[in-house]
Amino acid sequence: MSNETHATATYRSIAIVRRFEERLLELKAEGRVFGSLHLCCGQEAIPVGACRALEERDALTATYRGHGWAIARGIPLAHLFAELLGLDSPVCGGRAGSAYMSSAEHGFLGENSIVGAGLPIAAGAALASTHDGSGAASLVSIGEGTVNQGAAHEALNFAAVYSLPLVVVCENNLYAELTRFETMMRVETVVERVAAYGIPGFRVDGNDADEVEQATREALERARGGEGPTVIEAMTERLVGHYDLDPQHYRPPGEVEHAAEREPLARLRGQIGDDRADAIDREVEAALAEALEEASGFPAPDPETATEHVYA
């Protein structure tokens, strides 16, 4: 595959995630989607790059900002739209909504709105793979704010002590909700935080899908070779607020505008040219329209099934 063709494919993958989330905002304005939306606009190169390195047998766990991870893992767009519309989708039957989607079929253990809760789950999946002979690895995405949660440190230490096949991708978008990450740590990087557990880590450009993919492949190789967990700190920036109604009053003037000059689609558009990028945008728009039309055909959930999957 030529560099231009590869860049074109990457642009398409990222554009699908971007436009999917923008369409969610439109659907919410139309009264068809309810609840908060935590969007990954500007961060899409991280799930796109990381998921290209995963194998089908591997487990994937995400944060509540997980639309991009679900799409990159291969869950059909129509099924995701149906879930977010509250319909009886093949994903979670309309029960999950934006922040709790999962799909065992795709090895997607799901999202979690509890900060840091994905790490113990992912460590559990990694532990299971050391006993079931699958040779699978477990990848989990976290935000930089996660490293201030006790459960995250317990999971990291556990994974390190038992050399579990775990890859941790920290999507460092500079803000833990409304707080700059530098104000939460005396060290300068998440990589330094995890060094205390003997876990190797390195920073990468989170706006470069190829760099993220290469780092993930190397971390997965370590994991499958019995060398234990790795932390990848992928540096990126949000183009939107913490959630869809966040006015971002805490961000200095010009910061978002400057981030828009460095974000993944802007970079790739410069590589492939405006004409090709515009053509891909039209193709993506048509694919999303088709997926939404299919999703709209799913029925509403049967109220009689409301107590299914509930533990008592």
C-alpha positions in Angstrom: 0.0 0.0 0.0 1.5 3.4 -1.0 1.8 6.2 1.6 -0.9 8.2 -0.2 -3.3 5.2 -0.2 -2.5 4.5 3.5 -3.1 8.2 4.4 -6.3 8.2 2.5 -7.6 5.1 4.4 -6.6 6.7 7.7 -8.4 9.9 6.8 -11.5 7.9 6.0 -11.4 6.0 9.3 -10.9 9.1 11.4 -13.6 11.0 9.4 -16.1 8.3 10.1 -15.6 8.7 13.8 -15.7 12.5 13.6 -18.8 12.7 11.5 -20.5 10.0 13.5 -20.2 12.1 16.7 -21.2 15.3 15.0 -24.3 13.5 13.7 -25.0 12.4 17.3 -25.1 16.1 18.3 -27.5 16.8 15.5 -29.7 13.9 16.6 -29.7 15.1 20.2 -30.8 18.6 19.0 -33.7 16.8 17.1 -34.7 15.1 20.4 -33.8 11.6 19.2 -30.7 11.1 21.4 -30.8 11.8 25.2 -28.3 12.2 27.9 -24.8 13.5 28.0 -22.4 12.8 25.1 -18.6 12.6 25.7 -17.1 13.2 22.3 -13.6 12.3 21.1 -13.3 15.0 18.5 -9.6 15.7 17.9 -8.6 12.4 19.5 -9.7 9.9 16.8 -6.2 9.0 15.7 -5.7 7.2 19.0 -8.4 4.5 18.7 -8.0 4.2 14.9 -4.2 3.6 15.3 -4.4 1.4 18.3 -7.2 -0.8 17.0 -5.3 -1.5 13.8 -2.7 -3.3 15.9 -5.2 -5.4 17.8 -6.0 -9.0 16.8 -9.5 -10.5 16.9 -8.8 -12.5 20.0 -7.7 -9.4 22.0 -9.9 -7.7 24.6 -10.6 -3.9 24.5 -11.9 -1.8 27.3 -12.7 2.0 27.0 -13.7 5.0 29.0 -17.0 6.7 28.7 -15.5 8.6 25.7 -15.7 5.4 23.7 -17.5 6.0 20.5 -14.3 6.0 18.5 -13.0 2.8 20.1 -16.3 1.0 19.4 -16.2 2.1 15.7 -12.5 1.3 15.3 -13.1 -2.1 16.8 -15.5 -2.8 14.0 -19.0 -2.6 15.6 -21.4 -1.7 12.7 -22.4 2.0 12.6 -26.0 1.1 12.2 -25.9 -0.9 15.4 -24.2 1.9 17.3 -26.7 4.5 16.0 -29.6 2.2 17.1 -28.1 1.9 20.5 -27.8 5.6 20.9 -31.3 6.1 19.7 -32.5 3.8 22.5 -33.7 1.1 20.1 -33.4 -2.7 20.4 -30.0 -2.8 18.9 -27.7 -5.8 18.6 -25.2 -3.9 20.8 -27.0 -3.7 24.2 -30.6 -3.5 23.2 -31.0 0.2 23.9 -29.8 -0.2 27.5 -26.3 1.2 27.3 -26.7 4.5 25.4 -23.5 6.6 24.9 -21.4 5.7 27.9 -21.9 2.0 28.5 -21.8 0.2 25.2 -20.2 -3.2 24.9 -20.0 -6.1 22.4 -18.6 -9.5 23.3 -18.7 -10.4 19.6 -16.1 -7.8 18.9 -14.0 -8.3 22.0 -15.2 -4.9 23.2 -15.6 -5.3 27.0 -17.2 -1.9 27.0 -17.1 1.6 28.4 -17.4 2.7 32.0 -18.4 6.1 33.4 -16.5 5.4 36.7 -13.1 7.0 36.2 -10.4 4.3 36.4 -12.8 1.4 36.5 -11.7 0.1 33.1 -8.2 -0.7 34.3 -9.3 -3.5 36.8 -11.6 -4.9 34.2 -8.8 -4.9 31.6 -6.4 -6.4 34.0 -8.9 -9.2 34.7 -9.2 -9.9 31.0 -5.4 -10.0 30.8 -5.3 -12.4 33.8 -7.8 -14.7 32.1 -5.7 -14.9 29.0 -2.8 -16.3 31.0 -5.0 -19.3 32.0 -7.2 -20.0 29.0 -4.3 -20.5 26.5 -5.7 -17.9 24.1 -2.6 -15.9 23.9 -4.8 -12.8 23.9 -3.7 -9.4 25.1 -5.9 -6.8 26.8 -5.9 -3.2 25.8 -7.5 -0.4 27.8 -7.9 3.3 27.1 -7.7 5.7 30.0 -7.6 9.5 30.5 -4.7 11.1 32.3 -7.1 11.8 35.2 -7.3 8.1 35.8 -3.8 7.9 37.3 -5.2 9.8 40.4 -7.7 6.9 41.1 -6.8 4.3 43.7 -8.3 1.4 41.7 -6.1 2.3 38.7 -2.9 2.0 40.8 -4.0 -1.3 42.3 -4.7 -2.6 38.8 -1.4 -1.3 37.5 0.6 -2.8 40.3 -1.3 -6.1 40.0 -0.6 -6.3 36.3 3.1 -5.5 36.8 3.6 -8.0 39.6 2.1 -10.8 37.6 3.5 -9.7 34.2 0.0 -9.6 32.7 -0.4 -9.0 28.9 -1.9 -5.6 29.4 -1.5 -2.5 27.2 -2.6 0.8 28.7 -3.2 3.7 26.2 -3.5 6.9 28.1 -5.4 9.5 25.9 -3.8 12.6 27.4 -6.0 15.4 26.1 -4.5 17.8 28.6 -7.7 18.1 30.7 -9.2 15.8 33.3 -12.7 17.1 33.0 -12.1 20.8 33.6 -8.6 20.6 35.2 -5.2 20.8 33.5 -3.2 17.7 34.0 -0.1 19.5 35.0 -1.8 20.8 38.2 -2.6 17.3 39.4 0.9 15.8 39.4 4.4 16.9 40.6 6.0 14.9 37.8 5.5 16.0 34.2 4.3 12.8 32.5 2.0 9.9 33.2 5.0 7.7 32.1 6.8 8.9 35.2 3.9 8.0 37.4 3.8 4.4 36.3 7.6 3.9 36.5 7.3 3.2 40.2 5.6 -0.1 39.4 8.3 -1.1 37.0 6.1 -0.6 34.0 7.8 0.8 30.9 6.1 3.6 29.2 6.6 6.2 26.5 4.9 9.2 25.0 3.7 9.4 21.4 2.0 11.9 19.2 -1.6 11.0 19.7 -2.6 12.9 16.6 -0.6 10.5 14.4 -2.4 7.2 13.9 0.7 5.5 12.5 2.8 6.4 15.5 0.1 5.2 17.8 -0.2 2.0 15.8 3.5 1.3 15.9 3.7 1.9 19.6 0.8 -0.3 20.3 2.2 -3.1 18.2 5.5 -3.0 20.2 3.6 -3.0 23.4 1.4 -5.9 22.3 4.6 -7.8 21.3 6.0 -7.3 24.8 2.7 -8.4 26.3 2.4 -11.6 24.3 6.1 -12.3 25.0 5.4 -12.4 28.8 7.2 -9.1 29.5 4.2 -7.6 31.2 2.3 -4.3 30.8 3.2 -1.2 28.9 1.8 2.3 29.2 1.5 4.5 26.1 0.9 8.1 26.8 -0.7 9.5 23.6 -0.7 13.3 23.6 -3.6 14.9 22.0 -6.1 17.8 22.5 -9.9 18.0 22.7 -11.6 20.1 20.1 -14.8 20.0 22.2 -15.7 20.2 25.8 -15.6 17.4 28.4 -19.2 16.7 27.5 -21.5 18.2 24.9 -22.9 21.0 27.1 -19.5 22.1 28.4 -18.9 25.8 27.6 -15.1 25.3 28.1 -14.8 28.6 30.0 -11.7 27.2 31.7 -9.6 27.0 28.5 -7.5 30.0 27.6 -8.4 32.1 24.5 -7.1 30.6 21.3 -6.3 27.2 22.6 -9.0 25.3 20.8 -8.3 27.2 17.6 -4.6 26.3 17.8 -5.6 22.7 18.5 -7.7 22.7 15.3 -4.5 23.4 13.3 -2.8 20.2 14.7 -5.7 17.7 14.8 -5.6 14.5 12.8 -8.0 15.3 10.0 -6.3 18.7 9.3 -2.9 17.0 9.1 -4.1 14.3 6.8 -6.0 16.7 4.6 -2.7 18.4 4.0 -1.2 15.1 2.9 -3.9 13.8 0.6 -5.2 17.1 -0.7 -8.5 19.0 -0.4 -10.1 17.3 -3.5 -9.5 13.8 -2.2 -10.4 14.7 1.3 -13.7 16.3 0.1 -14.5 13.2 -1.9 -14.0 11.0 1.2 -16.1 13.3 3.3 -19.0 12.8 0.8 -18.5 9.1 0.9 -18.5 9.1 4.7 -21.7 11.2 4.8 -23.5 8.8 2.5 -22.3 5.8 4.6 -23.6 7.4 7.8 -26.9 8.3 6.2 -27.4 4.7 5.2 -26.4 3.4 8.6 -28.8 5.8 10.3 -31.6 4.8 8.0 -31.0 1.2 8.9 -30.8 2.0 12.6 -34.1 3.8 12.5 -35.7 0.6 11.4 -34.9 -1.2 14.7 -37.9 -1.6 17.0 -38.2 0.0 20.4 -37.2 -2.4 23.3 -39.9 -4.6 24.7 -40.8 -3.2 28.2 -41.3 -6.8 29.3 -37.5 -7.4 29.0 -36.6 -4.5 31.3 -35.5 -6.8 34.2 -33.3 -8.9 32.0 -29.5 -8.8 32.6 -30.2 -7.3 36.0 -28.5 -8.9 39.0 -30.3 -9.1 42.3 
